[in-house]
Amino acid sequence: MIIECIKYEQLCRIILKDPQLWKFFEFAKLGNFEISTESLQILSAAFTAHPKLVSKEFFSNEINIIRFIKCINKLMAHGSYVTKRQSTKLLASLIVIRSNNALMNIYINSPENLKLIMTLMTDKSKNLQLEAFNVFKVMVANPRKSKPVFDILVKNRDKLLTYFKTFGLDSQDSTFLDEREFIVQEIDSLPRIISSTTEVSNNNASSSNVASITSPSSVMNNQSSILTHSTSPDSR
C-alpha cells in the first residue's frame, strides 16, 4: 500500500517529510524476513521514485543527510546479508545522481564511511562486494579527497592493489572491467609510504630527492589484514 502511494509525487513528498519514515530503517534490521524485506522496498522506493523531489526537498537539508547516512550505515554494517546488499545498493544508486551532490560529498569524504565500504568489499558474497565497489569507486575517483580519506588510501595502497589482482576478474561486464581498471590506476598513482629504513638510506644517497610521507595512523584497527583476505566470493 505504501509503495503504491510512493508512485505519486505528492504522496511521496508527504512520506519523506513524515518522521515515521525513519522507523523503516529500524524495521529493516528486524529478524523477521518479511518485515525487513518490505521495509527495504519501501525505503528504496521512497528515495528513488522521484529523484528531483528527493534531492530538492530531502537531501537539501544537511540534518537529513547526516541522519540518513547514520541509518544506512547501520544497515550496511549490522544487517542480514539481504539487508546489507540492498542498503549498499541503494546508497550506491543515490550518490551517483548529480542532484544528490550534497549527499555524495558528505559521504565520500568521511574516513569512517570509507572503512565501512572497504570492509564490505571483503565480504564472502561476491554480489555484496560488487555493491560496495560501486560506492568505493566514487570515493577513489573523487579529485578533492579529504585528508583523512586520502591518508587511508595511501596507508592501504599496497593491500588494495593486491586485493584488486583477483577482484572481479571473472566478470564479463566491460563497463565494470573498465571502471575496475581505472580505480586500480588511481590507487597505483597514490604515493607510497617510505619506511624509516629506506628513508634513511635514501637521505644518505640524495636528501634533496626524497619526498617524505608521514605515515597516517592505522586505519584498520583490528582489521589490519582485511584487504589481503581471500577474495573468493560465494555464488550469491
MODAHU-V180096 format. One record per residue. N is the residue number from 1. RES is the residue in three letters. PHI is phi in radians with two decimals (NA if undefined). D_LAST is the distance of its C-alpha to the last C-alpha in Angstrom with 1 decimal. Layout:
n:N res:RES phi:PHI d_last:D_LAST
n:N res:RES phi:PHI d_last:D_LAST
This chain:
n:1 res:MET phi:NA d_last:29.8
n:2 res:ILE phi:-1.14 d_last:29.0
n:3 res:ILE phi:-1.09 d_last:26.5
n:4 res:GLU phi:-1.13 d_last:29.3
n:5 res:CYS phi:-1.15 d_last:31.8
n:6 res:ILE phi:-1.10 d_last:29.7
n:7 res:LYS phi:-1.07 d_last:30.1
n:8 res:TYR phi:-1.70 d_last:33.7
n:9 res:GLU phi:-1.00 d_last:34.5
n:10 res:GLN phi:-1.11 d_last:37.4
n:11 res:LEU phi:-1.28 d_last:35.4
n:12 res:CYS phi:-1.11 d_last:32.4
n:13 res:ARG phi:-1.04 d_last:35.1
n:14 res:ILE phi:-1.10 d_last:36.3
n:15 res:ILE phi:-1.14 d_last:32.8
n:16 res:LEU phi:-1.13 d_last:32.2
n:17 res:LYS phi:-1.55 d_last:35.6
n:18 res:ASP phi:-1.42 d_last:35.2
n:19 res:PRO phi:-1.00 d_last:34.6
n:20 res:GLN phi:-1.14 d_last:32.6
n:21 res:LEU phi:-0.97 d_last:29.7
n:22 res:TRP phi:-1.15 d_last:28.9
n:23 res:LYS phi:-1.15 d_last:28.4
n:24 res:PHE phi:-1.18 d_last:25.2
n:25 res:PHE phi:-1.17 d_last:23.6
n:26 res:GLU phi:-1.25 d_last:24.8
n:27 res:PHE phi:-1.07 d_last:23.6
n:28 res:ALA phi:-1.17 d_last:20.1
n:29 res:LYS phi:-1.61 d_last:20.1
n:30 res:LEU phi:-1.18 d_last:21.4
n:31 res:GLY phi:-1.26 d_last:19.8
n:32 res:ASN phi:-1.23 d_last:20.4
n:33 res:PHE phi:-1.09 d_last:17.2
n:34 res:GLU phi:-1.13 d_last:19.4
n:35 res:ILE phi:-1.14 d_last:21.5
n:36 res:SER phi:-1.08 d_last:18.8
n:37 res:THR phi:-1.11 d_last:16.9
n:38 res:GLU phi:-1.15 d_last:20.3
n:39 res:SER phi:-1.12 d_last:21.4
n:40 res:LEU phi:-1.13 d_last:18.6
n:41 res:GLN phi:-1.13 d_last:19.4
n:42 res:ILE phi:-1.14 d_last:23.1
n:43 res:LEU phi:-1.09 d_last:22.6
n:44 res:SER phi:-1.07 d_last:20.7
n:45 res:ALA phi:-1.14 d_last:23.4
n:46 res:ALA phi:-1.07 d_last:26.2
n:47 res:PHE phi:-1.68 d_last:25.4
n:48 res:THR phi:-2.17 d_last:24.5
n:49 res:ALA phi:-1.13 d_last:26.7
n:50 res:HIS phi:-2.34 d_last:29.8
n:51 res:PRO phi:-0.93 d_last:29.2
n:52 res:LYS phi:-1.13 d_last:33.0
n:53 res:LEU phi:-1.07 d_last:33.7
n:54 res:VAL phi:-1.10 d_last:31.0
n:55 res:SER phi:-1.21 d_last:32.2
n:56 res:LYS phi:-1.42 d_last:35.9
n:57 res:GLU phi:-1.98 d_last:36.0
n:58 res:PHE phi:-2.09 d_last:33.2
n:59 res:PHE phi:-1.40 d_last:32.2
n:60 res:SER phi:-1.37 d_last:35.8
n:61 res:ASN phi:-1.77 d_last:36.4
n:62 res:GLU phi:-1.09 d_last:35.5
n:63 res:ILE phi:-1.09 d_last:35.5
n:64 res:ASN phi:-1.10 d_last:32.7
n:65 res:ILE phi:-1.08 d_last:30.7
n:66 res:ILE phi:-1.06 d_last:31.1
n:67 res:ARG phi:-1.20 d_last:30.2
n:68 res:PHE phi:-1.06 d_last:27.1
n:69 res:ILE phi:-1.07 d_last:25.8
n:70 res:LYS phi:-1.06 d_last:26.5
n:71 res:CYS phi:-1.23 d_last:24.7
n:72 res:ILE phi:-1.19 d_last:21.6
n:73 res:ASN phi:-1.14 d_last:21.5
n:74 res:LYS phi:-1.10 d_last:21.6
n:75 res:LEU phi:-1.16 d_last:18.6
n:76 res:MET phi:-1.23 d_last:16.6
n:77 res:ALA phi:-1.54 d_last:18.1
n:78 res:HIS phi:-2.15 d_last:18.4
n:79 res:GLY phi:-1.38 d_last:16.2
n:80 res:SER phi:-1.23 d_last:13.3
n:81 res:TYR phi:-0.98 d_last:9.7
n:82 res:VAL phi:-1.08 d_last:10.2
n:83 res:THR phi:-1.10 d_last:13.6
n:84 res:LYS phi:-1.05 d_last:12.8
n:85 res:ARG phi:-1.15 d_last:10.5
n:86 res:GLN phi:-1.19 d_last:13.0
n:87 res:SER phi:-1.23 d_last:16.0
n:88 res:THR phi:-1.16 d_last:15.2
n:89 res:LYS phi:-1.09 d_last:14.6
n:90 res:LEU phi:-1.09 d_last:18.0
n:91 res:LEU phi:-1.03 d_last:19.7
n:92 res:ALA phi:-1.04 d_last:18.8
n:93 res:SER phi:-1.23 d_last:20.1
n:94 res:LEU phi:-1.40 d_last:23.3
n:95 res:ILE phi:-1.32 d_last:24.4
n:96 res:VAL phi:-1.64 d_last:24.6
n:97 res:ILE phi:-1.42 d_last:27.0
n:98 res:ARG phi:-0.99 d_last:30.5
n:99 res:SER phi:-1.23 d_last:32.2
n:100 res:ASN phi:-1.67 d_last:29.9
n:101 res:ASN phi:-1.00 d_last:31.5
n:102 res:ALA phi:-1.12 d_last:32.7
n:103 res:LEU phi:-1.10 d_last:29.3
n:104 res:MET phi:-1.03 d_last:27.9
n:105 res:ASN phi:-1.07 d_last:30.9
n:106 res:ILE phi:-1.20 d_last:30.7
n:107 res:TYR phi:-1.21 d_last:27.0
n:108 res:ILE phi:-1.31 d_last:26.9
n:109 res:ASN phi:-1.72 d_last:30.1
n:110 res:SER phi:-1.69 d_last:29.1
n:111 res:PRO phi:-1.12 d_last:28.5
n:112 res:GLU phi:-1.14 d_last:26.7
n:113 res:ASN phi:-1.14 d_last:24.2
n:114 res:LEU phi:-1.09 d_last:23.7
n:115 res:LYS phi:-1.09 d_last:23.1
n:116 res:LEU phi:-1.11 d_last:20.4
n:117 res:ILE phi:-1.13 d_last:18.6
n:118 res:MET phi:-1.12 d_last:19.0
n:119 res:THR phi:-1.16 d_last:17.6
n:120 res:LEU phi:-1.12 d_last:14.4
n:121 res:MET phi:-1.21 d_last:14.2
n:122 res:THR phi:-1.82 d_last:14.0
n:123 res:ASP phi:-1.06 d_last:11.2
n:124 res:LYS phi:-1.20 d_last:9.0
n:125 res:SER phi:-1.45 d_last:5.8
n:126 res:LYS phi:-1.08 d_last:6.5
n:127 res:ASN phi:-1.12 d_last:6.2
n:128 res:LEU phi:-1.20 d_last:8.5
n:129 res:GLN phi:-0.99 d_last:10.5
n:130 res:LEU phi:-1.17 d_last:11.3
n:131 res:GLU phi:-1.13 d_last:12.3
n:132 res:ALA phi:-1.16 d_last:14.5
n:133 res:PHE phi:-1.05 d_last:15.9
n:134 res:ASN phi:-1.15 d_last:17.1
n:135 res:VAL phi:-1.54 d_last:19.2
n:136 res:PHE phi:-1.01 d_last:20.2
n:137 res:LYS phi:-1.10 d_last:21.6
n:138 res:VAL phi:-1.21 d_last:24.0
n:139 res:MET phi:-1.17 d_last:25.2
n:140 res:VAL phi:-1.25 d_last:26.0
n:141 res:ALA phi:-1.32 d_last:27.5
n:142 res:ASN phi:-1.06 d_last:29.8
n:143 res:PRO phi:-1.31 d_last:33.3
n:144 res:ARG phi:-2.13 d_last:34.8
n:145 res:LYS phi:-1.11 d_last:32.6
n:146 res:SER phi:-1.20 d_last:34.1
n:147 res:LYS phi:-1.03 d_last:35.5
n:148 res:PRO phi:-1.05 d_last:33.2
n:149 res:VAL phi:-1.18 d_last:30.1
n:150 res:PHE phi:-1.03 d_last:31.9
n:151 res:ASP phi:-1.09 d_last:32.9
n:152 res:ILE phi:-1.11 d_last:29.3
n:153 res:LEU phi:-1.12 d_last:28.2
n:154 res:VAL phi:-1.13 d_last:31.3
n:155 res:LYS phi:-1.03 d_last:30.9
n:156 res:ASN phi:-1.83 d_last:27.3
n:157 res:ARG phi:-0.90 d_last:28.1
n:158 res:ASP phi:-1.16 d_last:27.9
n:159 res:LYS phi:-1.13 d_last:24.8
n:160 res:LEU phi:-1.15 d_last:23.0
n:161 res:LEU phi:-1.10 d_last:24.4
n:162 res:THR phi:-1.13 d_last:23.2
n:163 res:TYR phi:-1.02 d_last:19.6
n:164 res:PHE phi:-1.31 d_last:19.7
n:165 res:LYS phi:-1.15 d_last:21.0
n:166 res:THR phi:-2.05 d_last:17.5
n:167 res:PHE phi:-1.21 d_last:15.3
n:168 res:GLY phi:1.21 d_last:14.0
n:169 res:LEU phi:-1.19 d_last:16.5
n:170 res:ASP phi:-1.54 d_last:14.5
n:171 res:SER phi:-1.27 d_last:14.3
n:172 res:GLN phi:-1.82 d_last:16.8
n:173 res:ASP phi:-1.43 d_last:17.2
n:174 res:SER phi:-1.12 d_last:20.8
n:175 res:THR phi:-1.12 d_last:20.9
n:176 res:PHE phi:-1.06 d_last:18.1
n:177 res:LEU phi:-1.11 d_last:19.8
n:178 res:ASP phi:-1.15 d_last:23.1
n:179 res:GLU phi:-1.13 d_last:21.9
n:180 res:ARG phi:-1.06 d_last:20.5
n:181 res:GLU phi:-1.11 d_last:23.8
n:182 res:PHE phi:-1.10 d_last:25.8
n:183 res:ILE phi:-1.14 d_last:24.2
n:184 res:VAL phi:-1.07 d_last:24.8
n:185 res:GLN phi:-1.10 d_last:28.4
n:186 res:GLU phi:-1.11 d_last:28.8
n:187 res:ILE phi:-1.17 d_last:27.7
n:188 res:ASP phi:-1.10 d_last:29.9
n:189 res:SER phi:-1.39 d_last:32.8
n:190 res:LEU phi:-1.18 d_last:32.7
n:191 res:PRO phi:-1.15 d_last:35.7
n:192 res:ARG phi:-1.57 d_last:35.3
n:193 res:ILE phi:-1.31 d_last:36.6
n:194 res:ILE phi:-1.63 d_last:39.7
n:195 res:SER phi:-1.17 d_last:40.3
n:196 res:SER phi:-1.07 d_last:43.7
n:197 res:THR phi:-1.15 d_last:44.9
n:198 res:THR phi:-1.13 d_last:44.1
n:199 res:GLU phi:-1.12 d_last:45.6
n:200 res:VAL phi:-1.11 d_last:48.8
n:201 res:SER phi:-1.10 d_last:49.1
n:202 res:ASN phi:-1.17 d_last:48.5
n:203 res:ASN phi:-1.12 d_last:51.0
n:204 res:ASN phi:-1.16 d_last:53.6
n:205 res:ALA phi:-1.34 d_last:53.0
n:206 res:SER phi:-2.82 d_last:53.0
n:207 res:SER phi:-1.11 d_last:52.5
n:208 res:SER phi:-1.30 d_last:52.8
n:209 res:ASN phi:-1.80 d_last:49.7
n:210 res:VAL phi:-1.73 d_last:47.2
n:211 res:ALA phi:-1.83 d_last:44.9
n:212 res:SER phi:-1.32 d_last:44.0
n:213 res:ILE phi:-1.96 d_last:40.7
n:214 res:THR phi:-1.23 d_last:40.7
n:215 res:SER phi:-1.22 d_last:37.7
n:216 res:PRO phi:-1.23 d_last:35.8
n:217 res:SER phi:-1.10 d_last:35.0
n:218 res:SER phi:-1.02 d_last:31.9
n:219 res:VAL phi:-1.61 d_last:28.9
n:220 res:MET phi:-1.43 d_last:26.4
n:221 res:ASN phi:0.92 d_last:28.6
n:222 res:ASN phi:-1.53 d_last:26.9
n:223 res:GLN phi:-2.12 d_last:24.0
n:224 res:SER phi:-1.06 d_last:26.2
n:225 res:SER phi:-1.91 d_last:23.9
n:226 res:ILE phi:-1.01 d_last:20.7
n:227 res:LEU phi:-1.63 d_last:20.3
n:228 res:THR phi:-1.99 d_last:21.2
n:229 res:HIS phi:-1.18 d_last:18.5
n:230 res:SER phi:-1.05 d_last:16.3
n:231 res:THR phi:-1.93 d_last:13.7
n:232 res:SER phi:-1.40 d_last:11.8
n:233 res:PRO phi:-1.35 d_last:8.2
n:234 res:ASP phi:-1.40 d_last:5.7
n:235 res:SER phi:-1.65 d_last:3.8
n:236 res:ARG phi:-1.20 d_last:0.0
